[in-house]
Amino acid sequence: MPESTLDIAGLVRTLVEPIIEHEEDLDVVQSENEDGDILVEVRVNDEDTGKVIGRQGRVIKAVRTLARASATRDNVHVDVEIVE
């Protein structure tokens, strides 16, 4: 599977950007391990962390669900984490 076919980081950025106030502090990094699993790390301003997590984690759960759903066609596991 070519790495360029899955731009999960772009998807996550598109989903998170409208939610936060400090867009200049948004950093989304995608990495792939030796098994082919994808890890997407999201860094936001401390003031925006709660908005990205949402009440009872609903927003980040929805972002994770969409990221995983977009990768199921290629049979790839995706994990989205908020990094402080």
VMD Tcl script that draws the C-alpha trace (Angstrom):
set ca {
  {0.00 0.00 0.00}
  {1.53 3.32 -1.03}
  {1.72 5.82 1.80}
  {0.39 8.65 -0.38}
  {-2.99 6.97 -0.81}
  {-3.92 7.43 2.85}
  {-3.82 11.02 4.07}
  {-5.41 10.43 7.45}
  {-3.54 13.43 8.88}
  {-5.23 15.66 6.30}
  {-8.62 14.27 7.24}
  {-7.98 14.82 10.95}
  {-6.74 18.36 10.28}
  {-9.89 19.12 8.27}
  {-12.07 17.86 11.12}
  {-10.22 19.59 13.97}
  {-9.42 22.97 12.41}
  {-12.95 24.45 12.54}
  {-13.33 23.46 16.21}
  {-10.31 25.26 17.63}
  {-9.57 28.96 18.11}
  {-5.76 28.88 17.81}
  {-5.35 27.35 14.35}
  {-1.70 28.43 14.17}
  {-0.88 26.02 17.03}
  {-2.46 23.00 15.31}
  {0.05 20.31 14.42}
  {-1.03 16.96 12.97}
  {1.67 14.33 12.41}
  {1.11 10.97 10.77}
  {3.51 8.08 11.27}
  {3.42 4.45 10.23}
  {4.94 1.55 12.16}
  {6.48 -1.62 10.73}
  {3.12 -3.44 10.83}
  {1.55 -0.81 8.58}
  {-0.59 0.70 11.37}
  {-0.98 4.47 11.28}
  {-0.64 6.76 14.30}
  {-1.89 10.32 14.02}
  {-0.73 12.71 16.73}
  {-2.68 15.93 17.21}
  {-1.15 18.86 19.07}
  {-3.28 21.89 19.88}
  {-3.07 24.91 22.15}
  {-3.83 24.10 25.80}
  {-6.96 26.25 25.60}
  {-8.30 24.16 22.70}
  {-7.65 20.70 24.15}
  {-11.06 20.54 25.83}
  {-12.82 21.49 22.61}
  {-11.08 18.72 20.68}
  {-11.89 16.16 23.37}
  {-15.47 17.34 23.77}
  {-17.97 16.41 26.47}
  {-17.25 12.90 27.70}
  {-14.81 12.51 24.80}
  {-17.47 12.61 22.11}
  {-15.60 14.84 19.64}
  {-12.31 12.92 19.68}
  {-14.24 9.66 19.53}
  {-16.01 10.86 16.38}
  {-12.69 11.95 14.82}
  {-11.21 8.52 15.60}
  {-14.24 6.77 14.13}
  {-14.03 8.73 10.87}
  {-10.27 8.21 10.59}
  {-10.61 4.47 11.15}
  {-13.53 4.22 8.74}
  {-11.54 5.93 6.00}
  {-8.74 3.38 6.37}
  {-10.88 0.22 6.51}
  {-10.96 -0.07 2.73}
  {-7.18 -0.55 2.76}
  {-7.36 -2.82 5.83}
  {-5.18 -0.48 7.92}
  {-5.53 0.19 11.66}
  {-5.54 3.88 12.58}
  {-5.14 5.45 16.01}
  {-5.61 9.16 16.73}
  {-4.04 10.59 19.89}
  {-3.99 14.06 21.41}
  {-0.45 14.93 22.51}
  {0.21 17.58 25.12}
}
mol new
graphics top color blue
foreach p $ca { graphics top sphere $p radius 0.5 }
foreach p [lrange $ca 0 end-1] q [lrange $ca 1 end] { graphics top cylinder $p $q radius 0.2 }
display resetview
